[in-house]
């Protein structure tokens, strides 16, 4: 199957092609439960090895700037106000007012009812090529709502101007083996991302890996989300511990790599929650480069979901004495 053919197919048709038969609850379960088991020891050893890599001093400035450009700057609190969202947008557009060479972040991530305030604050700085607006939807963070409510939640955010939707899967359905329910909900939410002009808001599917409990479940949920049409797979809501971890992110990157080899289609990955320092974020950059390749180190294919990471990266950036690095677009590891 070519990448054009894969993308053109509706999720159910694509799943039929890849599963090799009619898509049913039974065939989907057989496919997902027939995936090879994860070698937990090997996965964690590989993640540990990647986590010990250092980057050369000449690449550190580039790495810090790249991290900034991959951040979804987030505020997802019940006490969020229009003023707080405006402040978040101001920081997204000008992370370091003392150094205007600092890149902008990739996106701001807010609740659906805050999207209009983000749109107004961004103005011309938003839209294609600008800072994106991501909205969490589908009864975030629990996902405990009826499907019509999830669809309405998504449509409301898209109509308000969200460029991206971060949905949560029904973990209860997944963990009880009702994979078809999860598949159908993702497909429905994907369709709810459709705009009046026929384009779609990008869909990030949050697996909430801290509640999936096993690496095998993470692998199955990743495949399920991609089969159903997700543009990104995302680790966590940031509301459940553990959130993003390097082994889990590595596993999701491996799934994305396998999907790319199979179909030619590139799916994004977003670790979210618990990544607070530039040192940790660099480990993720190295892991991406070593697993799926340097081409994934761009906002369309990789993001950090974070609220405090930016502050540490800016601090480390200010500490550098070598100045802004304008070298080649890659991470060099020792």
C-alpha positions as CSV (number, residue, x, y, z in Angstrom):
1,X,0.0,0.0,0.0
2,X,1.4,3.4,-1.0
3,X,1.3,6.4,1.4
4,X,-1.2,8.1,-0.8
5,X,-3.5,5.0,-0.8
6,X,-3.2,4.6,2.9
7,X,-4.1,8.3,3.7
8,X,-7.0,8.3,1.2
9,X,-8.7,5.3,2.8
10,X,-11.2,5.8,5.6
11,X,-10.0,4.4,8.9
12,X,-12.3,1.3,8.7
13,X,-11.2,0.6,5.1
14,X,-7.5,1.1,6.1
15,X,-7.9,-1.2,9.0
16,X,-9.5,-3.8,6.7
17,X,-6.5,-3.6,4.4
18,X,-4.0,-4.0,7.2
19,X,-5.8,-6.6,9.2
20,X,-6.5,-8.6,6.0
21,X,-10.2,-9.1,6.4
22,X,-13.4,-7.4,7.5
23,X,-13.1,-5.1,10.4
24,X,-15.1,-6.6,13.3
25,X,-14.7,-6.5,17.1
26,X,-13.3,-10.0,16.9
27,X,-10.9,-9.4,14.0
28,X,-9.6,-6.2,15.7
29,X,-9.0,-8.0,18.9
30,X,-7.2,-10.9,17.2
31,X,-5.0,-8.4,15.4
32,X,-4.1,-6.3,18.4
33,X,-3.7,-9.2,20.8
34,X,-1.6,-11.0,18.1
35,X,1.0,-8.2,18.1
36,X,4.4,-9.4,19.4
37,X,4.9,-9.0,23.1
38,X,7.1,-6.2,24.3
39,X,10.5,-7.2,25.6
40,X,10.3,-5.0,28.7
41,X,13.9,-5.6,29.8
42,X,15.2,-4.8,26.3
43,X,13.0,-1.7,26.0
44,X,14.0,-0.3,29.3
45,X,17.7,-1.1,28.7
46,X,17.5,0.7,25.3
47,X,15.8,3.7,26.9
48,X,18.4,3.8,29.6
49,X,21.2,3.8,27.1
50,X,19.6,6.6,25.1
51,X,19.0,8.5,28.3
52,X,22.7,8.5,29.1
53,X,23.8,10.0,25.7
54,X,25.2,13.5,25.8
55,X,25.1,16.0,23.1
56,X,28.1,18.0,22.0
57,X,28.5,21.5,23.3
58,X,28.3,22.9,19.7
59,X,24.8,21.3,19.4
60,X,23.4,22.3,22.7
61,X,22.2,25.8,21.7
62,X,20.5,24.2,18.6
63,X,18.9,21.5,20.9
64,X,17.5,24.1,23.3
65,X,16.0,26.2,20.5
66,X,14.5,23.0,18.9
67,X,12.9,22.0,22.3
68,X,11.3,25.4,22.5
69,X,9.9,25.1,19.0
70,X,8.4,21.7,19.8
71,X,6.6,22.7,23.0
72,X,2.8,22.7,23.4
73,X,2.7,25.4,26.2
74,X,-0.1,24.2,28.4
75,X,-2.6,25.5,31.0
76,X,-5.3,23.0,31.9
77,X,-6.6,24.0,35.3
78,X,-10.1,24.5,36.6
79,X,-9.1,28.0,37.6
80,X,-8.0,29.0,34.1
81,X,-9.2,32.5,33.1
82,X,-9.2,34.5,29.9
83,X,-6.4,36.6,31.4
84,X,-4.3,33.5,32.2
85,X,-4.8,32.3,28.6
86,X,-3.7,35.7,27.2
87,X,-0.6,35.6,29.4
88,X,0.1,32.1,28.1
89,X,-0.2,33.2,24.5
90,X,2.1,36.2,25.2
91,X,4.7,33.9,26.5
92,X,4.3,31.5,23.6
93,X,4.9,34.3,21.1
94,X,7.7,35.9,23.0
95,X,9.2,33.4,25.4
96,X,12.2,35.6,26.3
97,X,11.5,39.3,25.9
98,X,15.2,40.0,26.6
99,X,16.2,37.9,23.6
100,X,14.0,38.2,20.6
101,X,16.0,35.6,18.7
102,X,14.3,33.0,20.9
103,X,11.9,30.9,18.8
104,X,8.2,30.7,19.4
105,X,6.7,27.5,20.8
106,X,4.7,25.2,18.6
107,X,1.3,25.6,20.2
108,X,-0.7,26.6,23.2
109,X,-2.9,23.9,24.7
110,X,-6.1,25.0,26.5
111,X,-9.6,23.8,27.4
112,X,-12.2,24.2,24.7
113,X,-14.0,27.1,26.3
114,X,-10.7,29.0,26.3
115,X,-10.0,28.6,22.5
116,X,-11.7,31.9,21.5
117,X,-9.5,33.8,24.0
118,X,-6.4,32.2,22.6
119,X,-7.5,33.0,19.0
120,X,-8.0,36.6,19.9
121,X,-4.7,36.9,21.7
122,X,-2.8,35.2,18.9
123,X,-4.3,37.3,16.1
124,X,-2.1,37.1,13.0
125,X,0.5,35.0,14.8
126,X,-1.8,32.0,14.7
127,X,-3.0,29.9,11.8
128,X,-0.9,28.0,9.3
129,X,2.8,28.4,10.0
130,X,2.2,30.2,13.2
131,X,1.6,29.2,16.8
132,X,-1.1,26.6,16.8
133,X,-4.1,26.3,19.2
134,X,-4.6,22.8,20.7
135,X,-7.7,22.1,22.6
136,X,-8.3,19.2,24.9
137,X,-11.7,17.6,24.3
138,X,-13.8,14.4,24.8
139,X,-14.4,14.9,28.6
140,X,-10.7,15.5,29.3
141,X,-9.0,14.1,31.4
142,X,-11.3,11.2,32.3
143,X,-12.9,10.5,29.0
144,X,-16.0,9.5,30.9
145,X,-18.9,10.9,28.8
146,X,-21.3,9.6,26.2
147,X,-20.1,9.7,22.6
148,X,-22.5,12.5,21.6
149,X,-21.1,14.7,24.3
150,X,-17.5,14.0,23.2
151,X,-18.4,14.8,19.6
152,X,-20.1,18.1,20.7
153,X,-17.1,19.0,22.8
154,X,-14.8,18.5,19.8
155,X,-17.0,20.3,17.3
156,X,-17.3,23.3,19.7
157,X,-13.5,23.6,20.0
158,X,-13.0,23.3,16.2
159,X,-15.7,25.9,15.5
160,X,-14.0,28.2,18.0
161,X,-10.7,28.0,16.0
162,X,-8.8,25.1,17.4
163,X,-6.1,23.9,15.0
164,X,-5.6,20.6,16.9
165,X,-7.7,18.4,19.2
166,X,-6.2,16.4,22.0
167,X,-8.7,13.6,22.7
168,X,-8.6,10.9,25.4
169,X,-9.5,7.3,24.8
170,X,-12.0,5.4,26.9
171,X,-9.5,3.5,29.0
172,X,-12.2,1.5,30.6
173,X,-13.4,0.2,27.3
174,X,-9.8,-0.5,26.2
175,X,-8.8,-2.4,29.4
176,X,-12.0,-4.5,29.2
177,X,-11.1,-5.6,25.7
178,X,-13.7,-3.6,23.8
179,X,-11.3,-2.3,21.2
180,X,-14.1,-1.7,18.7
181,X,-15.7,0.8,21.0
182,X,-12.4,2.7,21.3
183,X,-11.8,2.5,17.5
184,X,-15.3,3.8,16.7
185,X,-15.0,6.7,19.1
186,X,-11.7,7.8,17.6
187,X,-13.2,7.6,14.1
188,X,-16.2,9.7,15.2
189,X,-14.0,12.3,16.9
190,X,-11.8,12.5,13.9
191,X,-14.9,13.2,11.8
192,X,-15.9,15.9,14.3
193,X,-12.6,17.6,13.6
194,X,-13.8,18.4,10.1
195,X,-14.2,22.1,9.3
196,X,-16.8,23.6,7.1
197,X,-14.2,24.0,4.3
198,X,-13.5,20.3,4.3
199,X,-10.1,20.5,6.1
200,X,-9.5,18.8,9.5
201,X,-8.1,19.9,12.8
202,X,-5.2,17.6,13.6
203,X,-6.2,14.8,16.0
204,X,-3.9,13.8,18.9
205,X,-5.0,10.7,20.7
206,X,-4.1,10.5,24.4
207,X,-3.6,7.0,25.5
208,X,-3.1,7.8,29.3
209,X,-0.3,5.2,29.4
210,X,-0.1,5.5,33.2
211,X,-3.5,3.7,33.4
212,X,-2.7,1.1,30.7
213,X,-0.3,-0.6,33.2
214,X,1.7,-2.8,30.7
215,X,3.9,-2.1,27.7
216,X,1.8,-4.6,25.7
217,X,-1.2,-2.4,26.3
218,X,0.6,0.7,25.3
219,X,1.7,-1.0,22.0
220,X,-1.9,-2.2,21.3
221,X,-3.4,1.2,22.1
222,X,-0.9,2.9,19.9
223,X,-1.7,0.7,16.9
224,X,-5.4,1.1,17.6
225,X,-5.2,4.9,17.7
226,X,-3.3,5.0,14.4
227,X,-5.6,2.5,12.7
228,X,-8.6,4.7,13.7
229,X,-7.0,7.8,12.0
230,X,-5.1,9.6,14.8
231,X,-2.5,12.1,13.4
232,X,-0.5,11.9,16.7
233,X,-0.3,9.5,19.6
234,X,0.1,11.1,23.0
235,X,1.3,9.6,26.2
236,X,-0.7,11.3,28.9
237,X,-3.1,14.0,30.1
238,X,-0.6,15.1,32.7
239,X,-3.2,14.4,35.4
240,X,-2.2,10.7,36.0
241,X,1.1,9.4,37.4
242,X,3.2,8.2,35.8
243,X,2.8,10.5,32.9
244,X,5.4,10.5,30.1
245,X,8.4,8.2,30.5
246,X,11.3,7.5,28.2
247,X,10.6,3.8,27.8
248,X,6.9,4.3,27.0
249,X,7.8,7.1,24.5
250,X,10.4,4.9,22.9
251,X,7.8,2.1,22.5
252,X,5.4,4.5,20.8
253,X,8.1,5.8,18.5
254,X,8.8,2.2,17.6
255,X,5.2,1.7,16.7
256,X,5.3,4.9,14.6
257,X,8.4,3.6,12.9
258,X,6.8,0.3,12.1
259,X,3.7,2.1,10.7
260,X,5.9,4.3,8.5
261,X,7.7,1.2,7.1
262,X,4.4,-0.5,6.4
263,X,2.4,2.4,4.9
264,X,4.8,5.3,4.2
265,X,2.7,7.5,6.4
266,X,4.3,9.6,9.2
267,X,2.4,9.8,12.5
268,X,3.4,12.2,15.3
269,X,4.3,11.4,18.9
270,X,3.7,13.7,21.9
271,X,5.1,12.8,25.4
272,X,3.2,15.0,27.9
273,X,3.4,15.4,31.7
274,X,6.5,15.3,33.9
275,X,9.1,16.6,31.5
276,X,10.3,19.6,33.3
277,X,14.0,20.1,32.5
278,X,16.1,20.7,29.4
279,X,18.3,17.8,30.4
280,X,15.3,15.4,30.3
281,X,13.9,17.0,27.1
282,X,17.3,16.4,25.3
283,X,17.0,12.7,26.1
284,X,13.8,12.7,24.2
285,X,15.4,14.5,21.2
286,X,18.1,11.9,21.1
287,X,15.5,9.1,21.4
288,X,13.5,10.5,18.5
289,X,16.6,10.9,16.3
290,X,17.9,7.4,17.0
291,X,14.5,5.7,16.6
292,X,12.5,7.3,13.8
293,X,15.1,9.7,12.5
294,X,15.9,13.4,12.6
295,X,13.1,14.3,10.2
296,X,10.7,13.7,13.1
297,X,12.2,16.6,15.0
298,X,9.7,19.1,13.7
299,X,6.4,20.3,15.1
300,X,4.3,18.4,12.7
301,X,5.7,15.1,14.0
302,X,6.8,15.6,17.6
303,X,5.7,17.7,20.5
304,X,6.4,18.1,24.2
305,X,3.3,18.7,26.3
306,X,4.5,20.9,29.1
307,X,3.7,23.8,31.4
308,X,7.1,24.3,33.2
309,X,9.6,22.9,30.7
310,X,10.0,26.2,28.9
311,X,11.2,28.1,32.0
312,X,14.1,25.7,32.5
313,X,15.1,25.7,28.8
314,X,15.1,29.5,28.8
315,X,17.3,29.5,31.8
316,X,19.8,27.1,30.2
317,X,19.7,29.1,27.0
318,X,20.7,32.2,28.9
319,X,23.6,30.4,30.6
320,X,25.2,29.5,27.3
321,X,28.3,31.5,26.6
322,X,28.8,30.3,23.0
323,X,25.9,32.3,21.6
324,X,23.1,31.1,19.3
325,X,24.0,28.0,17.3
326,X,23.1,28.2,13.6
327,X,24.6,24.9,12.6
328,X,23.0,22.0,10.8
329,X,19.5,20.7,11.6
330,X,20.4,17.6,13.6
331,X,21.3,16.3,17.0
332,X,24.9,15.1,17.3
333,X,25.4,12.5,20.1
334,X,28.7,11.5,21.7
